Amino acid sequence: MINDKKSLLGRLASLTFILVGAGIVTIIPIIWMISASFKYEAEVFSVPIKWIPDYLFLGNYIFAFEKFPYLDWYLNTIKVTVMVVLFNVVFSSMAGYAFAKLKFVGNNLIFFIFIATLMIPLEVRIIPQFVMFRHFDMINYHSSVYLPWIFNAFAIFLMRQFFVTVPDELIEAARIDGCSEYRTFLQVVMPLAKSSIMALVILSFTWGWNSYLAPLVYINDMKKQLLAVGIDLFKTQYVENYGPQMAGATLALLPVIVVYLIAQKSFIEGIALSGIKG
C-alpha cells in the first residue's frame, strides 16, 4: 500500500514537473514580447536579456498609432472576428445537429466528405477562392475573409460530437409534445450545448482574430487590413522595427487572453463533453 502511494506521488510529481516546464516554455516568448515592446530598438536583442527595461519606452506604442491606421485595423479585426464567431456557432451547430440526430440518405457519407476537407490546407484553396471572389467583385472587402467560415469542418465535427451524446429519448419527447424540428433544436438541444458552444466561440474568436493569409491575399487597402497583416507592415525595407511589432502584437494579444480567461472553464468542459462519443 505504501509503495503504491509512493508510486502515485512520484507520477504526480513527474507530471507536475512536466506541465510546469511546458508552461514556462510557453510563457517565456510572451514575456519577452511584452518586455521588447517597451524597449528601444537597439535594446531588443541585447545580451544578457533585460526582462525589465531600465526605462519604459512608450515610443513603440505611439509609433503603432501615429504611423499606421492601427485603430482601423483593430476595428476591422473585431468586425471580422464577430462574423467568424457568428457563422461558426450558427451554421456549425445546425449542421452538427443534423449529422448527429437527423436520419437522411447519405448522412455518414456526407459527413465523411466534410471531415475529409480538413486534409485540404488553406494554401491549396486560396487561389481558387481568390478567382471566385474576384469574379463576384469581393476583393478588398472583409466579406471575402469571413464568408468562407460559413463552412468549417472542424467546428461541425466538434458540435456533432456533442450532439451525439444528447439522449434520443429527450428529442423524441419534444417531438411527441408537438415541437417542430427547429424548436426542438433551439429550445431543447441548444441549452444543453452551452459548454460546447462556448468552446467553439473561443476557438472561432482565435481563428478570426489571428487571420493572416486570407486578408493578406484578398485585401489591398491598408485601412481595411487586419491586425495580423498590419503588424507585419511595421517592417521597412531596411529596418525590421521589432519594438513596434512587439507593441502591436502585445495589444493584439490582449483580447484573446481576456476572452479565454473569462470562458476557460466552459472551454475545457466543452472540449471534454465533445469527445465523449465517436
Secondary structure in CASP SS format (residue, H / E / C, confidence):
PFRMAT SS
TARGET T0000
AUTHOR 0000-0000-0000
METHOD secondary structure of the structure
MODEL  1
M C 1.00
I H 1.00
N H 1.00
D H 1.00
K H 1.00
K H 1.00
S H 1.00
L H 1.00
L H 1.00
G H 1.00
R H 1.00
L H 1.00
A H 1.00
S H 1.00
L H 1.00
T H 1.00
F H 1.00
I H 1.00
L H 1.00
V H 1.00
G H 1.00
A H 1.00
G H 1.00
I H 1.00
V H 1.00
T H 1.00
I H 1.00
I H 1.00
P H 1.00
I H 1.00
I H 1.00
W H 1.00
M H 1.00
I H 1.00
S H 1.00
A H 1.00
S C 1.00
F C 1.00
K C 1.00
Y C 1.00
E H 1.00
A H 1.00
E H 1.00
V C 1.00
F C 1.00
S C 1.00
V C 1.00
P C 1.00
I C 1.00
K C 1.00
W C 1.00
I C 1.00
P C 1.00
D C 1.00
Y C 1.00
L C 1.00
F C 1.00
L C 1.00
G H 1.00
N H 1.00
Y H 1.00
I H 1.00
F H 1.00
A H 1.00
F H 1.00
E H 1.00
K H 1.00
F C 1.00
P C 1.00
Y H 1.00
L H 1.00
D H 1.00
W H 1.00
Y H 1.00
L H 1.00
N H 1.00
T H 1.00
I H 1.00
K H 1.00
V H 1.00
T H 1.00
V H 1.00
M H 1.00
V H 1.00
V H 1.00
L H 1.00
F H 1.00
N H 1.00
V H 1.00
V H 1.00
F H 1.00
S H 1.00
S H 1.00
M H 1.00
A H 1.00
G H 1.00
Y H 1.00
A H 1.00
F H 1.00
A H 1.00
K H 1.00
L C 1.00
K C 1.00
F C 1.00
V C 1.00
G C 1.00
N H 1.00
N H 1.00
L H 1.00
I H 1.00
F H 1.00
F H 1.00
I H 1.00
F H 1.00
I H 1.00
A H 1.00
T H 1.00
L H 1.00
M H 1.00
I C 1.00
P C 1.00
L H 1.00
E H 1.00
V H 1.00
R H 1.00
I H 1.00
I H 1.00
P H 1.00
Q H 1.00
F H 1.00
V H 1.00
M H 1.00
F H 1.00
R H 1.00
H H 1.00
F C 1.00
D C 1.00
M C 1.00
I C 1.00
N C 1.00
Y C 1.00
H C 1.00
S H 1.00
S H 1.00
V H 1.00
Y H 1.00
L H 1.00
P H 1.00
W H 1.00
I H 1.00
F C 1.00
N C 1.00
A H 1.00
F H 1.00
A H 1.00
I H 1.00
F H 1.00
L H 1.00
M H 1.00
R H 1.00
Q H 1.00
F H 1.00
F H 1.00
V C 1.00
T C 1.00
V C 1.00
P C 1.00
D H 1.00
E H 1.00
L H 1.00
I H 1.00
E H 1.00
A H 1.00
A H 1.00
R H 1.00
I H 1.00
D C 1.00
G C 1.00
C C 1.00
S C 1.00
E H 1.00
Y H 1.00
R H 1.00
T H 1.00
F H 1.00
L H 1.00
Q H 1.00
V H 1.00
V H 1.00
M H 1.00
P H 1.00
L H 1.00
A H 1.00
K H 1.00
S H 1.00
S H 1.00
I H 1.00
M H 1.00
A H 1.00
L H 1.00
V H 1.00
I H 1.00
L H 1.00
S H 1.00
F H 1.00
T H 1.00
W H 1.00
G H 1.00
W H 1.00
N C 1.00
S C 1.00
Y C 1.00
L H 1.00
A H 1.00
P H 1.00
L H 1.00
V H 1.00
Y H 1.00
I C 1.00
N C 1.00
D C 1.00
M H 1.00
K H 1.00
K H 1.00
Q C 1.00
L C 1.00
L H 1.00
A H 1.00
V H 1.00
G H 1.00
I H 1.00
D H 1.00
L C 1.00
F C 1.00
K C 1.00
T C 1.00
Q C 1.00
Y C 1.00
V C 1.00
E C 1.00
N C 1.00
Y H 1.00
G H 1.00
P H 1.00
Q H 1.00
M H 1.00
A H 1.00
G H 1.00
A H 1.00
T H 1.00
L H 1.00
A H 1.00
L H 1.00
L H 1.00
P H 1.00
V H 1.00
I H 1.00
V H 1.00
V H 1.00
Y H 1.00
L H 1.00
I H 1.00
A H 1.00
Q H 1.00
K H 1.00
S H 1.00
F H 1.00
I H 1.00
E H 1.00
G H 1.00
I H 1.00
A H 1.00
L H 1.00
S H 1.00
G C 1.00
I C 1.00
K C 1.00
G C 1.00
END
